[in-house]
Amino acid sequence: MEVIKIWRSFLKHFKQKKLDSAVIVYGVIAIYLIPYKVPLKSYLVAFLFVSILIFSCTQENRIREYISFFVRTDNDHLLTRFAGILSLTAWSIFLLLLLSANVFVNTITYWLAILFSVSILISSILTILDFARNNTV
């Protein structure tokens, strides 16, 4: 019975937050298609990526929620803001990485993966430094 409640709350969340659903569908399809040589794979993934970009333009409030989740605008700490900006940038690079793995040359995918990893690493270090500075660890 508890599992049914969890699934219902999960489905309710994704009915309310349509952009989250679109990003998850894009991610699942893009990750699933990486190893396969499907004839129109690159067009499908590129279409989904562009669709998410266009759809996100219509979801202004949800984009603001994403930004406020990552970048604490009410916080005056520069480290926290910079770590949030880097983290948000890293997840944007990750979505682009999924597109690149299916459409572009392997060299571009390689450098995007490195950029994603470095962004996450620096963001994590800045977050830990901010925690240590504020004694919240």
C-alpha positions as CSV (number, residue, x, y, z in Angstrom):
1,M,0.0,0.0,0.0
2,E,2.9,2.3,0.8
3,V,4.4,1.7,-2.7
4,I,1.1,2.9,-4.3
5,K,1.2,6.1,-2.3
6,I,4.8,6.8,-3.3
7,W,3.9,6.2,-7.0
8,R,0.9,8.5,-6.7
9,S,2.9,11.3,-5.2
10,F,5.6,10.7,-7.9
11,L,3.0,11.0,-10.7
12,K,1.3,14.0,-9.1
13,H,4.7,15.8,-9.0
14,F,5.4,15.1,-12.7
15,K,1.9,16.2,-13.7
16,Q,2.4,19.5,-11.9
17,K,6.1,20.0,-13.1
18,K,5.9,19.3,-16.8
19,L,9.4,20.6,-17.5
20,D,10.8,18.0,-15.1
21,S,9.0,15.3,-16.9
22,A,10.3,16.5,-20.3
23,V,13.9,16.6,-19.1
24,I,13.6,13.1,-17.6
25,V,12.1,11.7,-20.8
26,Y,14.9,13.3,-22.8
27,G,17.5,11.9,-20.5
28,V,16.2,8.4,-20.5
29,I,15.8,8.3,-24.2
30,A,19.2,9.9,-24.9
31,I,21.0,7.5,-22.4
32,Y,19.2,4.5,-23.8
33,L,20.1,5.3,-27.4
34,I,23.8,6.0,-26.9
35,P,25.1,2.4,-27.7
36,Y,22.7,1.8,-30.6
37,K,23.0,2.7,-34.3
38,V,19.4,3.6,-34.9
39,P,18.9,5.3,-38.3
40,L,17.3,8.6,-37.1
41,K,18.8,8.6,-33.6
42,S,20.7,11.9,-34.0
43,Y,17.6,13.6,-35.4
44,L,15.4,12.3,-32.6
45,V,17.7,13.3,-29.8
46,A,18.4,16.7,-31.4
47,F,14.6,17.2,-31.8
48,L,14.0,16.3,-28.1
49,F,16.8,18.7,-27.0
50,V,15.4,21.6,-29.1
51,S,11.9,20.8,-27.9
52,I,13.1,21.0,-24.3
53,L,14.8,24.4,-25.0
54,I,11.6,25.7,-26.6
55,F,9.4,24.3,-23.8
56,S,11.6,25.8,-21.1
57,C,11.0,29.2,-22.6
58,T,7.3,28.8,-21.9
59,Q,8.0,27.6,-18.3
60,E,9.4,30.8,-16.9
61,N,8.4,30.1,-13.3
62,R,9.9,26.6,-13.2
63,I,13.2,27.9,-14.6
64,R,13.2,30.5,-11.8
65,E,12.6,27.6,-9.3
66,Y,15.6,25.8,-10.8
67,I,17.8,28.8,-10.6
68,S,16.7,29.6,-7.0
69,F,17.3,26.0,-6.0
70,F,20.9,26.0,-7.2
71,V,21.8,29.7,-6.7
72,R,20.8,30.9,-3.3
73,T,19.8,34.5,-4.2
74,D,18.9,35.3,-0.6
75,N,22.4,34.4,0.5
76,D,25.2,37.0,0.6
77,H,28.0,34.5,0.5
78,L,29.9,34.7,-2.7
79,L,31.2,31.1,-2.4
80,T,27.6,29.7,-2.1
81,R,26.4,31.7,-5.2
82,F,29.5,30.7,-7.3
83,A,29.1,27.0,-6.3
84,G,25.4,27.1,-7.2
85,I,26.1,28.8,-10.6
86,L,28.8,26.1,-11.3
87,S,26.5,23.3,-10.3
88,L,23.7,24.6,-12.5
89,T,26.1,25.1,-15.4
90,A,27.4,21.5,-14.8
91,W,23.9,20.0,-15.1
92,S,23.2,22.1,-18.2
93,I,26.5,20.7,-19.6
94,F,25.2,17.2,-18.7
95,L,22.1,17.7,-20.8
96,L,24.3,18.9,-23.7
97,L,26.5,15.9,-23.1
98,L,23.6,13.6,-23.7
99,L,23.0,15.3,-27.0
100,S,26.6,15.2,-27.9
101,A,27.0,11.5,-27.2
102,N,24.3,10.8,-29.7
103,V,24.8,13.4,-32.4
104,F,28.3,14.9,-32.4
105,V,31.9,13.7,-32.8
106,N,33.4,11.8,-29.9
107,T,36.0,14.6,-29.3
108,I,33.3,17.0,-28.4
109,T,31.7,14.5,-26.1
110,Y,35.0,13.9,-24.5
111,W,35.6,17.5,-23.7
112,L,32.1,18.1,-22.5
113,A,32.5,15.2,-20.1
114,I,35.7,16.7,-18.8
115,L,34.1,20.1,-18.5
116,F,31.1,18.5,-16.6
117,S,33.5,16.7,-14.2
118,V,35.6,19.8,-13.5
119,S,32.5,21.9,-12.9
120,I,31.1,19.4,-10.4
121,L,34.5,19.1,-8.7
122,I,35.0,22.8,-8.3
123,S,31.4,23.3,-7.2
124,S,31.8,20.6,-4.6
125,I,35.0,22.1,-3.3
126,L,33.4,25.5,-3.0
127,T,30.4,24.1,-1.2
128,I,32.7,22.3,1.3
129,L,34.7,25.5,1.8
130,D,31.5,27.4,2.4
131,F,30.3,24.9,5.0
132,A,33.7,25.0,6.7
133,R,33.7,28.8,6.8
134,N,30.2,28.9,8.3
135,N,30.8,26.0,10.7
136,T,27.8,24.2,9.4
137,V,29.5,20.9,8.8
